[in-house]
Every structure is written in C-alpha cells, then in structure tokens.
Amino acid sequence: MADIGSITALLGEGIANIPLEWLIILIVIIIWKLVWYGLALYKSLERKQIVWFTVLFVCTFILNDLGLIAIIYLLLNKDPEPKAKVAKKRRR
C-alpha cells in the first residue's frame, strides 16, 4: 500500500491532508464514472445518435452524477436481443 509520503510527492502538499481511505474511494468513483460514460459514449457514436452523444459528453465533464445518465441511456437503448432460430423439420 502506498504511504502518505509517496502520495504527497506525486500529487502535492494540498492532498496530504486528505485521508488515504477517501482518496481510494474517490479513485473508485472516478473509475466507475469513466467506465459507464465511456461505454455510453461509444454506443451513442456507434449508433450515430449525435444528440445523446452531446448530452453524455457534456454531462461527463460538468455534472457529477456518478454515471447515472449514462446508465439510463444504456438501459433505454439496449441492443435488440437476437431471436431464437427455430429448427425446421425436413420431410422425407
């Protein structure tokens, strides 16, 4: 586990006052948000949904919603499930 000295050297003096547990929680939240928004942005570009892409892009950098808008987008725009193929019986 990283000690406070190495974190201070990496991030500066202002970060030294924040407990290590809070830093870990913050990093987990940032990763969570980036994964959801990355997936949603990719899907919206793939489907050429420019309005959704713009909304998601702006929300990524302005709103701190923990990826909720991205999750809502992904739930509303699910890929259609493939239909099960029915095997046809051959007549002899």
C-alpha positions as a LaTeX table, in Angstrom:
\begin{tabular}{lrrr}
\hline
Residue & $x$ (\AA) & $y$ (\AA) & $z$ (\AA) \\
\hline
Met1 & 0.00 & 0.00 & 0.00 \\
Ala2 & 1.26 & 3.48 & $-0.81$ \\
Asp3 & 2.34 & 5.66 & 2.07 \\
Ile4 & 1.41 & 9.31 & 2.51 \\
Gly5 & 4.92 & 10.48 & 1.58 \\
Ser6 & 4.76 & 8.99 & $-1.90$ \\
Ile7 & 1.24 & 10.33 & $-2.46$ \\
Thr8 & 2.35 & 13.80 & $-1.37$ \\
Ala9 & 5.33 & 13.66 & $-3.72$ \\
Leu10 & 3.03 & 12.63 & $-6.57$ \\
Leu11 & 0.10 & 14.99 & $-6.03$ \\
Gly12 & 1.48 & 17.90 & $-3.99$ \\
Glu13 & 1.04 & 19.26 & $-0.47$ \\
Gly14 & $-2.70$ & 20.00 & $-0.67$ \\
Ile15 & $-3.58$ & 16.33 & $-0.99$ \\
Ala16 & $-1.62$ & 15.38 & 2.15 \\
Asn17 & $-4.49$ & 16.50 & 4.39 \\
Ile18 & $-6.95$ & 14.02 & 2.83 \\
Pro19 & $-7.10$ & 10.57 & 4.44 \\
Leu20 & $-5.92$ & 7.70 & 2.25 \\
Glu21 & $-9.31$ & 5.95 & 2.53 \\
Trp22 & $-11.04$ & 8.97 & 0.98 \\
Leu23 & $-8.53$ & 9.04 & $-1.86$ \\
Ile24 & $-9.21$ & 5.37 & $-2.60$ \\
Ile25 & $-12.98$ & 6.00 & $-2.58$ \\
Leu26 & $-12.50$ & 8.97 & $-4.91$ \\
Ile27 & $-10.41$ & 6.91 & $-7.35$ \\
Val28 & $-13.03$ & 4.13 & $-7.37$ \\
Ile29 & $-15.80$ & 6.66 & $-8.08$ \\
Ile30 & $-13.80$ & 8.22 & $-10.92$ \\
Ile31 & $-13.14$ & 4.82 & $-12.50$ \\
Trp32 & $-16.84$ & 3.86 & $-12.10$ \\
Lys33 & $-17.95$ & 7.06 & $-13.83$ \\
Leu34 & $-15.42$ & 6.79 & $-16.66$ \\
Val35 & $-16.40$ & 3.19 & $-17.43$ \\
Trp36 & $-20.13$ & 3.97 & $-17.68$ \\
Tyr37 & $-19.67$ & 7.18 & $-19.65$ \\
Gly38 & $-17.08$ & 5.60 & $-21.92$ \\
Leu39 & $-19.43$ & 2.75 & $-22.76$ \\
Ala40 & $-22.39$ & 5.08 & $-23.32$ \\
Leu41 & $-20.37$ & 7.48 & $-25.47$ \\
Tyr42 & $-19.07$ & 4.59 & $-27.57$ \\
Lys43 & $-22.57$ & 3.17 & $-28.08$ \\
Ser44 & $-24.05$ & 6.56 & $-28.99$ \\
Leu45 & $-21.34$ & 7.17 & $-31.58$ \\
Glu46 & $-21.73$ & 3.66 & $-32.94$ \\
Arg47 & $-25.48$ & 4.28 & $-33.43$ \\
Lys48 & $-24.88$ & 7.82 & $-34.78$ \\
Gln49 & $-27.03$ & 9.39 & $-32.06$ \\
Ile50 & $-25.44$ & 12.84 & $-32.03$ \\
Val51 & $-27.88$ & 14.38 & $-29.53$ \\
Trp52 & $-27.25$ & 11.62 & $-27.00$ \\
Phe53 & $-23.51$ & 11.87 & $-27.59$ \\
Thr54 & $-23.58$ & 15.61 & $-26.94$ \\
Val55 & $-25.65$ & 15.24 & $-23.76$ \\
Leu56 & $-23.40$ & 12.47 & $-22.45$ \\
Phe57 & $-20.23$ & 14.33 & $-23.35$ \\
Val58 & $-21.36$ & 17.48 & $-21.55$ \\
Cys59 & $-22.56$ & 15.51 & $-18.53$ \\
Thr60 & $-19.24$ & 13.69 & $-18.30$ \\
Phe61 & $-17.38$ & 16.91 & $-17.62$ \\
Ile62 & $-19.95$ & 19.17 & $-15.98$ \\
Leu63 & $-22.30$ & 17.07 & $-13.87$ \\
Asn64 & $-21.22$ & 14.79 & $-11.07$ \\
Asp65 & $-23.97$ & 12.19 & $-11.29$ \\
Leu66 & $-21.85$ & 9.05 & $-10.86$ \\
Gly67 & $-22.72$ & 7.89 & $-14.35$ \\
Leu68 & $-26.48$ & 7.75 & $-13.81$ \\
Ile69 & $-27.28$ & 9.48 & $-17.11$ \\
Ala70 & $-25.01$ & 7.04 & $-18.93$ \\
Ile71 & $-26.68$ & 4.09 & $-17.23$ \\
Ile72 & $-30.13$ & 5.45 & $-18.15$ \\
Tyr73 & $-29.02$ & 5.88 & $-21.77$ \\
Leu74 & $-27.70$ & 2.31 & $-21.92$ \\
Leu75 & $-30.92$ & 0.93 & $-20.42$ \\
Leu76 & $-33.11$ & 2.91 & $-22.83$ \\
Asn77 & $-31.05$ & 1.97 & $-25.89$ \\
Lys78 & $-30.38$ & $-1.71$ & $-25.40$ \\
Asp79 & $-29.27$ & $-3.83$ & $-28.31$ \\
Pro80 & $-32.16$ & $-5.91$ & $-29.58$ \\
Glu81 & $-31.91$ & $-9.49$ & $-28.41$ \\
Pro82 & $-31.40$ & $-11.98$ & $-31.23$ \\
Lys83 & $-34.44$ & $-14.09$ & $-31.95$ \\
Ala84 & $-34.10$ & $-17.79$ & $-31.35$ \\
Lys85 & $-33.88$ & $-19.74$ & $-34.54$ \\
Val86 & $-36.42$ & $-22.49$ & $-34.89$ \\
Ala87 & $-35.07$ & $-25.61$ & $-36.47$ \\
Lys88 & $-37.14$ & $-26.67$ & $-39.45$ \\
Lys89 & $-38.03$ & $-30.30$ & $-39.74$ \\
Arg90 & $-37.24$ & $-31.96$ & $-43.03$ \\
Arg91 & $-39.87$ & $-34.04$ & $-44.70$ \\
Arg92 & $-38.72$ & $-37.19$ & $-46.35$ \\
\hline
\end{tabular}
